[in-house]
Amino acid sequence: MPGLLGLAAEVEQWFGPMVAEPGFHRALHEHIRAGAALVAASPAAPDLLGGLLFGAQAPVYRVHWLVVAQRARGTGVGRALMAEAQRRFVHGPGRIEVVTFGADHPGAAASGARVFYERLGFTPAEPADPGPEGGSRQTYRRTVP
């Protein structure tokens, strides 16, 4: 839990308040209890490299939250977390959905999130409700066999 909160603190400027939000703490606890939280750790550092909260409800699987520490972005941590989530949780035909930054959101370019998902085979779909900080959001989808 502390490691995931540390990751959240790194990205609150894009996602809005999380670290002090009881609802975010509940979501973390629920995903951890359900075994639907994955982390990437480094033996060389005490803090986490990345974390993912996943929704494994077939046929629509959802990435609820994916964060990679700034120092680890571009190193394959996010790709590894997504691959592990798919290996563990995605069984059979369906689709994986994620809501990420809209094209005009400052976090879209700075985080590389949209490009990241596109490189994993996701395609942009409909707009989603704005984030808690007021920024635009968009759904991305990928079909899985």
NORKADA-V867500 format. One record per residue. N is the residue number from 1. RES is the residue in one letter. SS is DSSP state (h for helix, s for strand, l for the rest). BURIAL is 1 if it has 24 or more other ideal C-beta (glycine too) atoms within 12 Angstrom, else 0. D_CENTER is the distance of its C-alpha to the mean C-alpha in whole Angstrom. Layout:
n,res,ss,burial,d_center
N,RES,SS,BURIAL,D_CENTER
N,RES,SS,BURIAL,D_CENTER
This chain:
n,res,ss,burial,d_center
1,M,l,0,16
2,P,h,0,17
3,G,h,1,15
4,L,h,1,12
5,L,h,1,14
6,G,h,1,15
7,L,h,1,11
8,A,h,1,11
9,A,h,1,14
10,E,h,1,13
11,V,h,1,11
12,E,h,0,13
13,Q,h,0,15
14,W,h,1,13
15,F,h,1,11
16,G,l,0,14
17,P,l,0,16
18,M,l,1,14
19,V,l,0,16
20,A,l,0,19
21,E,l,0,18
22,P,h,0,19
23,G,h,0,17
24,F,h,1,13
25,H,h,0,16
26,R,h,0,16
27,A,h,1,13
28,L,h,1,12
29,H,h,0,16
30,E,h,0,16
31,H,h,1,13
32,I,h,0,15
33,R,h,0,18
34,A,l,0,17
35,G,l,0,16
36,A,l,1,12
37,A,s,1,10
38,L,s,1,10
39,V,s,1,11
40,A,s,1,13
41,A,s,0,16
42,S,l,0,19
43,P,l,0,22
44,A,l,0,23
45,A,l,0,21
46,P,l,0,21
47,D,l,0,18
48,L,s,1,14
49,L,s,1,13
50,G,s,1,9
51,G,s,1,7
52,L,s,1,5
53,L,s,1,7
54,F,s,1,8
55,G,s,1,11
56,A,l,1,14
57,Q,l,0,16
58,A,l,0,18
59,P,l,0,19
60,V,s,0,16
61,Y,s,1,13
62,R,s,1,9
63,V,s,1,6
64,H,s,1,6
65,W,s,1,3
66,L,s,1,2
67,V,s,1,5
68,V,s,1,8
69,A,l,1,12
70,Q,h,0,14
71,R,h,0,17
72,A,h,1,15
73,R,l,1,13
74,G,l,0,15
75,T,l,0,16
76,G,l,0,14
77,V,h,1,12
78,G,h,1,8
79,R,h,1,11
80,A,h,1,12
81,L,h,1,9
82,M,h,1,9
83,A,h,0,13
84,E,h,1,13
85,A,h,1,11
86,Q,h,1,13
87,R,h,0,16
88,R,h,0,16
89,F,h,1,15
90,V,l,1,16
91,H,l,0,19
92,G,l,0,21
93,P,l,0,21
94,G,s,0,19
95,R,s,1,16
96,I,s,1,12
97,E,s,1,11
98,V,s,1,8
99,V,s,1,9
100,T,s,1,8
101,F,s,1,11
102,G,l,1,15
103,A,l,0,17
104,D,l,0,19
105,H,l,1,16
106,P,h,0,17
107,G,h,1,13
108,A,h,1,13
109,A,h,0,16
110,A,h,0,15
111,S,h,1,12
112,G,l,1,12
113,A,h,1,9
114,R,h,1,12
115,V,h,0,14
116,F,h,1,11
117,Y,h,1,10
118,E,h,0,14
119,R,h,0,15
120,L,l,1,13
121,G,l,0,15
122,F,l,1,13
123,T,s,0,16
124,P,s,1,16
125,A,s,0,17
126,E,s,0,18
127,P,s,0,17
128,A,s,0,15
129,D,l,0,16
130,P,l,0,16
131,G,l,1,14
132,P,l,0,16
133,E,l,0,17
134,G,l,0,18
135,G,l,1,16
136,S,l,0,16
137,R,s,1,13
138,Q,s,1,13
139,T,s,1,12
140,Y,s,1,12
141,R,s,1,13
142,R,s,1,15
143,T,s,0,18
144,V,s,1,18
145,P,l,0,22
